[in-house]
């Protein structure tokens, strides 16, 4: 029995030392703390502000069986009308975060904005489905973030948040990320999950579709 126990402990120690061996945790709705929305609101980048975006995340999580957590959209807003900017990185809790299959995408805020495990295979919807990426029809890899690579808001001035998520017309623009980490070239922005390029042609649903989007969001459990 002593030899068996020793062997089990040794195997466990080896598994813990292997990179990625502990990347999968408990799976299922109750354990999920991250997802990409399976659908947008249908109004382009007019999400009803941060509150409306959070409600969208909460509704989808509730329908998937994960409504006991407090869900926030990964979105920044810019300083305007006397209101300070809000950083996406400050809205999502401390981590760790895992998808519907129990795969950990990041353990901390710093890891999320550094070397994370977010890609097409892990950036799943609330139901555990993959999201179309580059090469799929239709391509919907553009995710609304309004954020800089470090998860902070853009300075006031040039609109990068579609009027702080209230516009759905031809005016304004929103910064987008690529959930599949793929783009037109091999440059870092093309592979950025949260700050790849701005929308073109405005903030409408059609404008978002034109560059490969559908008004999707990243949702994180903040508690």
Phi and psi in degrees as GROMACS dihedral restraints (atoms count N, CA, C in turn):
[ dihedral_restraints ]
;  ai    aj    ak    al  type     phi  dphi    fc
    3     4     5     6     1   -64.7    20    10
    4     5     6     7     1   -42.0    20    10
    6     7     8     9     1   -64.9    20    10
    7     8     9    10     1   -41.0    20    10
    9    10    11    12     1   -63.1    20    10
   10    11    12    13     1   -45.3    20    10
   12    13    14    15     1   -61.8    20    10
   13    14    15    16     1   -39.6    20    10
   15    16    17    18     1   -64.6    20    10
   16    17    18    19     1   -41.3    20    10
   18    19    20    21     1   -65.8    20    10
   19    20    21    22     1   -41.1    20    10
   21    22    23    24     1   -62.1    20    10
   22    23    24    25     1   -43.3    20    10
   24    25    26    27     1   -64.0    20    10
   25    26    27    28     1   -38.7    20    10
   27    28    29    30     1   -66.1    20    10
   28    29    30    31     1   -42.5    20    10
   30    31    32    33     1   -63.3    20    10
   31    32    33    34     1   -42.2    20    10
   33    34    35    36     1   -61.7    20    10
   34    35    36    37     1   -39.5    20    10
   36    37    38    39     1   -65.7    20    10
   37    38    39    40     1   -38.7    20    10
   39    40    41    42     1   -66.3    20    10
   40    41    42    43     1   -43.8    20    10
   42    43    44    45     1   -61.3    20    10
   43    44    45    46     1   -38.9    20    10
   45    46    47    48     1   -67.2    20    10
   46    47    48    49     1   -26.9    20    10
   48    49    50    51     1   -84.3    20    10
   49    50    51    52     1   -16.3    20    10
   51    52    53    54     1   -82.2    20    10
   52    53    54    55     1   125.2    20    10
   54    55    56    57     1   -57.2    20    10
   55    56    57    58     1   130.8    20    10
   57    58    59    60     1    89.2    20    10
   58    59    60    61     1    -9.9    20    10
   60    61    62    63     1   -65.1    20    10
   61    62    63    64     1   -28.2    20    10
   63    64    65    66     1  -106.6    20    10
   64    65    66    67     1    23.2    20    10
   66    67    68    69     1   -77.9    20    10
   67    68    69    70     1   -15.1    20    10
   69    70    71    72     1  -108.3    20    10
   70    71    72    73     1   127.9    20    10
   72    73    74    75     1  -114.6    20    10
   73    74    75    76     1  -164.0    20    10
   75    76    77    78     1   -60.9    20    10
   76    77    78    79     1   133.8    20    10
   78    79    80    81     1  -101.8    20    10
   79    80    81    82     1   170.9    20    10
   81    82    83    84     1   112.4    20    10
   82    83    84    85     1   164.4    20    10
   84    85    86    87     1   -56.3    20    10
   85    86    87    88     1   -40.9    20    10
   87    88    89    90     1   -67.7    20    10
   88    89    90    91     1   -23.0    20    10
   90    91    92    93     1   -97.7    20    10
   91    92    93    94     1   -14.3    20    10
   93    94    95    96     1   -66.3    20    10
   94    95    96    97     1   133.2    20    10
   96    97    98    99     1  -130.1    20    10
   97    98    99   100     1     8.5    20    10
   99   100   101   102     1  -154.9    20    10
  100   101   102   103     1   141.4    20    10
  102   103   104   105     1  -161.8    20    10
  103   104   105   106     1   162.1    20    10
  105   106   107   108     1   -98.2    20    10
  106   107   108   109     1   135.2    20    10
  108   109   110   111     1   -62.4    20    10
  109   110   111   112     1   139.1    20    10
  111   112   113   114     1   -72.8    20    10
  112   113   114   115     1   -15.5    20    10
  114   115   116   117     1  -155.3    20    10
  115   116   117   118     1   157.4    20    10
  117   118   119   120     1   -86.1    20    10
  118   119   120   121     1  -172.1    20    10
  120   121   122   123     1   -81.5    20    10
  121   122   123   124     1   -15.0    20    10
  123   124   125   126     1    91.9    20    10
  124   125   126   127     1    -2.5    20    10
  126   127   128   129     1  -115.9    20    10
  127   128   129   130     1    35.0    20    10
  129   130   131   132     1    64.0    20    10
  130   131   132   133     1  -131.6    20    10
  132   133   134   135     1   -92.6    20    10
  133   134   135   136     1     6.0    20    10
  135   136   137   138     1   -82.7    20    10
  136   137   138   139     1    98.1    20    10
  138   139   140   141     1  -102.1    20    10
  139   140   141   142     1     0.4    20    10
  141   142   143   144     1    79.3    20    10
  142   143   144   145     1    32.8    20    10
  144   145   146   147     1    71.4    20    10
  145   146   147   148     1  -171.4    20    10
  147   148   149   150     1   -62.6    20    10
  148   149   150   151     1   -37.7    20    10
  150   151   152   153     1   -62.3    20    10
  151   152   153   154     1   -42.4    20    10
  153   154   155   156     1   -66.7    20    10
  154   155   156   157     1   -38.5    20    10
  156   157   158   159     1   -65.5    20    10
  157   158   159   160     1   -42.9    20    10
  159   160   161   162     1   -62.4    20    10
  160   161   162   163     1   -39.3    20    10
  162   163   164   165     1   -63.3    20    10
  163   164   165   166     1   -37.5    20    10
  165   166   167   168     1   -62.9    20    10
  166   167   168   169     1   -45.2    20    10
  168   169   170   171     1   -60.8    20    10
  169   170   171   172     1   -44.3    20    10
  171   172   173   174     1   -64.5    20    10
  172   173   174   175     1   -41.1    20    10
  174   175   176   177     1   -63.1    20    10
  175   176   177   178     1   -44.8    20    10
  177   178   179   180     1   -66.7    20    10
  178   179   180   181     1   -39.9    20    10
  180   181   182   183     1   -63.6    20    10
  181   182   183   184     1   -42.1    20    10
  183   184   185   186     1   -60.0    20    10
  184   185   186   187     1   -45.1    20    10
  186   187   188   189     1   -64.7    20    10
  187   188   189   190     1   -27.1    20    10
  189   190   191   192     1   -89.7    20    10
  190   191   192   193     1    -3.4    20    10
  192   193   194   195     1    93.3    20    10
  193   194   195   196     1    15.8    20    10
  195   196   197   198     1  -119.8    20    10
  196   197   198   199     1    28.6    20    10
  198   199   200   201     1   -77.8    20    10
  199   200   201   202     1    -5.1    20    10
  201   202   203   204     1   -74.1    20    10
  202   203   204   205     1   -15.4    20    10
  204   205   206   207     1   -92.1    20    10
  205   206   207   208     1   162.3    20    10
  207   208   209   210     1   -95.7    20    10
  208   209   210   211     1   117.1    20    10
  210   211   212   213     1  -104.7    20    10
  211   212   213   214     1   135.4    20    10
  213   214   215   216     1  -125.4    20    10
  214   215   216   217     1   143.7    20    10
  216   217   218   219     1   -77.6    20    10
  217   218   219   220     1   141.3    20    10
  219   220   221   222     1   -80.4    20    10
  220   221   222   223     1    88.9    20    10
  222   223   224   225     1  -142.3    20    10
  223   224   225   226     1   142.6    20    10
  225   226   227   228     1  -104.7    20    10
  226   227   228   229     1   157.8    20    10
  228   229   230   231     1  -127.4    20    10
  229   230   231   232     1   154.7    20    10
  231   232   233   234     1   -97.9    20    10
  232   233   234   235     1   152.3    20    10
  234   235   236   237     1   -61.5    20    10
  235   236   237   238     1   131.4    20    10
  237   238   239   240     1  -165.5    20    10
  238   239   240   241     1   147.0    20    10
  240   241   242   243     1    53.0    20    10
  241   242   243   244     1    39.5    20    10
  243   244   245   246     1    79.4    20    10
  244   245   246   247     1     0.7    20    10
  246   247   248   249     1  -100.0    20    10
  247   248   249   250     1   137.1    20    10
  249   250   251   252     1   -72.3    20    10
  250   251   252   253     1   162.6    20    10
  252   253   254   255     1   -69.0    20    10
  253   254   255   256     1   156.5    20    10
  255   256   257   258     1  -123.5    20    10
  256   257   258   259     1   131.5    20    10
  258   259   260   261     1   -93.8    20    10
  259   260   261   262     1   131.3    20    10
  261   262   263   264     1   -56.0    20    10
  262   263   264   265     1   -39.5    20    10
  264   265   266   267     1   -64.6    20    10
  265   266   267   268     1   -20.4    20    10
  267   268   269   270     1   -90.1    20    10
  268   269   270   271     1    -1.8    20    10
  270   271   272   273     1  -103.6    20    10
  271   272   273   274     1    -5.6    20    10
  273   274   275   276     1  -112.7    20    10
  274   275   276   277     1    12.7    20    10
  276   277   278   279     1    82.2    20    10
  277   278   279   280     1  -163.1    20    10
  279   280   281   282     1  -109.7    20    10
  280   281   282   283     1    -8.8    20    10
  282   283   284   285     1    86.0    20    10
  283   284   285   286     1  -179.1    20    10
  285   286   287   288     1   -74.7    20    10
  286   287   288   289     1   166.0    20    10
  288   289   290   291     1  -125.6    20    10
  289   290   291   292     1   136.8    20    10
  291   292   293   294     1  -137.2    20    10
  292   293   294   295     1   154.2    20    10
  294   295   296   297     1   -85.0    20    10
  295   296   297   298     1  -174.0    20    10
  297   298   299   300     1   -65.6    20    10
  298   299   300   301     1   -18.2    20    10
  300   301   302   303     1   -96.1    20    10
  301   302   303   304     1     3.1    20    10
  303   304   305   306     1    85.7    20    10
  304   305   306   307     1     9.2    20    10
  306   307   308   309     1   -84.6    20    10
  307   308   309   310     1   125.5    20    10
  309   310   311   312     1   -78.1    20    10
  310   311   312   313     1   125.4    20    10
  312   313   314   315     1   -95.1    20    10
  313   314   315   316     1   -26.4    20    10
  315   316   317   318     1  -167.8    20    10
  316   317   318   319     1   147.9    20    10
  318   319   320   321     1   -99.1    20    10
  319   320   321   322     1   -23.4    20    10
  321   322   323   324     1  -142.0    20    10
  322   323   324   325     1   167.6    20    10
  324   325   326   327     1   -60.7    20    10
  325   326   327   328     1   -39.1    20    10
  327   328   329   330     1   -65.7    20    10
  328   329   330   331     1   -42.2    20    10
  330   331   332   333     1   -66.9    20    10
  331   332   333   334     1   -38.4    20    10
  333   334   335   336     1   -58.2    20    10
  334   335   336   337     1   -38.5    20    10
  336   337   338   339     1   -96.9    20    10
  337   338   339   340     1    16.7    20    10
  339   340   341   342     1  -126.2    20    10
  340   341   342   343     1  -113.9    20    10
  342   343   344   345     1   -99.2    20    10
  343   344   345   346     1    88.3    20    10
  345   346   347   348     1  -100.6    20    10
  346   347   348   349     1   179.2    20    10
  348   349   350   351     1  -109.1    20    10
  349   350   351   352     1    28.3    20    10
  351   352   353   354     1   -86.3    20    10
  352   353   354   355     1   122.7    20    10
  354   355   356   357     1  -158.6    20    10
  355   356   357   358     1  -175.0    20    10
  357   358   359   360     1   -60.2    20    10
  358   359   360   361     1   -34.3    20    10
  360   361   362   363     1   -76.6    20    10
  361   362   363   364     1   -22.3    20    10
  363   364   365   366     1  -110.2    20    10
  364   365   366   367     1   -21.1    20    10
  366   367   368   369     1   -81.6    20    10
  367   368   369   370     1    73.5    20    10
  369   370   371   372     1   -92.4    20    10
  370   371   372   373     1   161.4    20    10
  372   373   374   375     1   -75.9    20    10
  373   374   375   376     1   177.5    20    10
  375   376   377   378     1   -64.0    20    10
  376   377   378   379     1   -18.9    20    10
  378   379   380   381     1   -98.4    20    10
  379   380   381   382     1     2.1    20    10
  381   382   383   384     1    88.6    20    10
  382   383   384   385     1    11.1    20    10
  384   385   386   387     1   -87.4    20    10
  385   386   387   388     1   151.9    20    10
  387   388   389   390     1   -78.6    20    10
  388   389   390   391     1   155.5    20    10
  390   391   392   393     1  -105.7    20    10
  391   392   393   394     1   135.4    20    10
  393   394   395   396     1   -55.3    20    10
  394   395   396   397     1   139.3    20    10
  396   397   398   399     1  -125.6    20    10
  397   398   399   400     1  -165.1    20    10
  399   400   401   402     1   -60.2    20    10
  400   401   402   403     1   128.4    20    10
  402   403   404   405     1   100.6    20    10
  403   404   405   406     1   -17.0    20    10
  405   406   407   408     1   -91.4    20    10
  406   407   408   409     1   161.2    20    10
  408   409   410   411     1  -122.3    20    10
  409   410   411   412     1   118.6    20    10
  411   412   413   414     1   -81.8    20    10
  412   413   414   415     1   155.6    20    10
  414   415   416   417     1   -78.1    20    10
  415   416   417   418     1   124.9    20    10
  417   418   419   420     1  -129.9    20    10
  418   419   420   421     1    39.9    20    10
  420   421   422   423     1   -82.6    20    10
  421   422   423   424     1    -8.4    20    10
  423   424   425   426     1   -76.2    20    10
  424   425   426   427     1   117.6    20    10
  426   427   428   429     1  -112.2    20    10
  427   428   429   430     1   129.7    20    10
  429   430   431   432     1   -65.7    20    10
  430   431   432   433     1   129.2    20    10
  432   433   434   435     1  -138.7    20    10
  433   434   435   436     1   -35.9    20    10
  435   436   437   438     1    61.1    20    10
  436   437   438   439     1    26.4    20    10
  438   439   440   441     1  -124.1    20    10
  439   440   441   442     1   156.4    20    10
  441   442   443   444     1   -82.5    20    10
  442   443   444   445     1   166.8    20    10
  444   445   446   447     1   -53.8    20    10
  445   446   447   448     1   -31.0    20    10
  447   448   449   450     1   -86.7    20    10
  448   449   450   451     1     6.4    20    10
  450   451   452   453     1    86.4    20    10
  451   452   453   454     1    10.2    20    10
  453   454   455   456     1   -98.7    20    10
  454   455   456   457     1   163.9    20    10
  456   457   458   459     1   -74.9    20    10
  457   458   459   460     1   155.7    20    10
  459   460   461   462     1   -76.3    20    10
  460   461   462   463     1   152.9    20    10
  462   463   464   465     1   -61.0    20    10
  463   464   465   466     1   157.9    20    10
  465   466   467   468     1   -62.3    20    10
  466   467   468   469     1   148.7    20    10
  468   469   470   471     1   132.0    20    10
  469   470   471   472     1  -109.4    20    10
  471   472   473   474     1   -61.0    20    10
  472   473   474   475     1   127.2    20    10
  474   475   476   477     1   -70.3    20    10
  475   476   477   478     1   118.8    20    10
  477   478   479   480     1  -123.2    20    10
  478   479   480   481     1    12.8    20    10
  480   481   482   483     1  -134.6    20    10
  481   482   483   484     1    19.5    20    10
  483   484   485   486     1    48.6    20    10
  484   485   486   487     1    56.2    20    10
  486   487   488   489     1    61.9    20    10
  487   488   489   490     1    42.5    20    10
  489   490   491   492     1    54.1    20    10
  490   491   492   493     1    44.8    20    10
  492   493   494   495     1    67.7    20    10
  493   494   495   496     1    42.4    20    10
  495   496   497   498     1  -128.9    20    10
  496   497   498   499     1     1.7    20    10
  498   499   500   501     1  -109.4    20    10
  499   500   501   502     1   144.0    20    10
  501   502   503   504     1  -141.4    20    10
  502   503   504   505     1    22.6    20    10
  504   505   506   507     1  -112.1    20    10
  505   506   507   508     1  -150.8    20    10
  507   508   509   510     1   -84.2    20    10
  508   509   510   511     1   -10.1    20    10
  510   511   512   513     1   -92.2    20    10
  511   512   513   514     1   150.2    20    10
  513   514   515   516     1    85.8    20    10
  514   515   516   517     1   177.9    20    10
  516   517   518   519     1  -157.0    20    10
  517   518   519   520     1   162.4    20    10
  519   520   521   522     1  -134.6    20    10
  520   521   522   523     1   138.1    20    10
  522   523   524   525     1   -72.3    20    10
  523   524   525   526     1   139.6    20    10
  525   526   527   528     1  -124.5    20    10
  526   527   528   529     1   152.3    20    10
  528   529   530   531     1  -117.1    20    10
  529   530   531   532     1   161.6    20    10
  531   532   533   534     1  -106.1    20    10
  532   533   534   535     1   110.0    20    10
  534   535   536   537     1   -66.2    20    10
  535   536   537   538     1   -23.9    20    10
  537   538   539   540     1   -92.9    20    10
  538   539   540   541     1     0.7    20    10
  540   541   542   543     1    57.3    20    10
  541   542   543   544     1    36.3    20    10
  543   544   545   546     1  -131.9    20    10
  544   545   546   547     1   146.0    20    10
  546   547   548   549     1  -152.0    20    10
  547   548   549   550     1  -156.8    20    10
  549   550   551   552     1   -76.1    20    10
  550   551   552   553     1   -18.6    20    10
  552   553   554   555     1  -147.9    20    10
  553   554   555   556     1  -168.1    20    10
  555   556   557   558     1  -101.1    20    10
  556   557   558   559     1    10.9    20    10
  558   559   560   561     1   -71.4    20    10
  559   560   561   562     1   151.7    20    10
  561   562   563   564     1   -50.8    20    10
  562   563   564   565     1   -43.7    20    10
  564   565   566   567     1   -58.7    20    10
  565   566   567   568     1   -37.2    20    10
  567   568   569   570     1   -62.4    20    10
  568   569   570   571     1   -27.2    20    10
  570   571   572   573     1  -102.2    20    10
  571   572   573   574     1     8.3    20    10
  573   574   575   576     1   -79.5    20    10
  574   575   576   577     1   132.6    20    10
  576   577   578   579     1   -76.8    20    10
  577   578   579   580     1   -20.3    20    10
  579   580   581   582     1  -129.0    20    10
  580   581   582   583     1    -6.7    20    10
  582   583   584   585     1  -154.2    20    10
  583   584   585   586     1    69.6    20    10
  585   586   587   588     1   -94.2    20    10
  586   587   588   589     1   -54.7    20    10
  588   589   590   591     1  -162.2    20    10
  589   590   591   592     1   162.8    20    10
  591   592   593   594     1   -86.0    20    10
  592   593   594   595     1   155.2    20    10
  594   595   596   597     1   -65.8    20    10
  595   596   597   598     1   156.4    20    10
  597   598   599   600     1  -124.7    20    10
  598   599   600   601     1   138.4    20    10
  600   601   602   603     1    87.6    20    10
  601   602   603   604     1    11.1    20    10
  603   604   605   606     1   112.1    20    10
  604   605   606   607     1  -155.3    20    10
  606   607   608   609     1  -122.2    20    10
  607   608   609   610     1    10.7    20    10
  609   610   611   612     1   -75.6    20    10
  610   611   612   613     1   167.4    20    10
  612   613   614   615     1   -61.1    20    10
  613   614   615   616     1   -40.0    20    10
  615   616   617   618     1   -65.9    20    10
  616   617   618   619     1   -38.4    20    10
  618   619   620   621     1   -63.5    20    10
  619   620   621   622     1   -41.2    20    10
  621   622   623   624     1   -66.3    20    10
  622   623   624   625     1   -38.5    20    10
  624   625   626   627     1   -64.6    20    10
  625   626   627   628     1   -31.9    20    10
  627   628   629   630     1   -63.8    20    10
  628   629   630   631     1   -24.9    20    10
  630   631   632   633     1  -107.7    20    10
  631   632   633   634     1     3.6    20    10
  633   634   635   636     1   105.3    20    10
  634   635   636   637     1    43.7    20    10
  636   637   638   639     1  -137.0    20    10
  637   638   639   640     1   173.5    20    10
  639   640   641   642     1  -145.8    20    10
  640   641   642   643     1    17.7    20    10
  642   643   644   645     1    75.2    20    10
  643   644   645   646     1    29.0    20    10
  645   646   647   648     1   -79.8    20    10
  646   647   648   649     1   159.6    20    10
  648   649   650   651     1  -130.0    20    10
  649   650   651   652     1   156.6    20    10
  651   652   653   654     1   -91.5    20    10
  652   653   654   655     1   132.6    20    10
  654   655   656   657     1  -119.5    20    10
  655   656   657   658     1   134.0    20    10
  657   658   659   660     1  -125.9    20    10
  658   659   660   661     1   141.9    20    10
  660   661   662   663     1   -77.2    20    10
  661   662   663   664     1   120.0    20    10
  663   664   665   666     1   -86.0    20    10
  664   665   666   667     1    -6.3    20    10
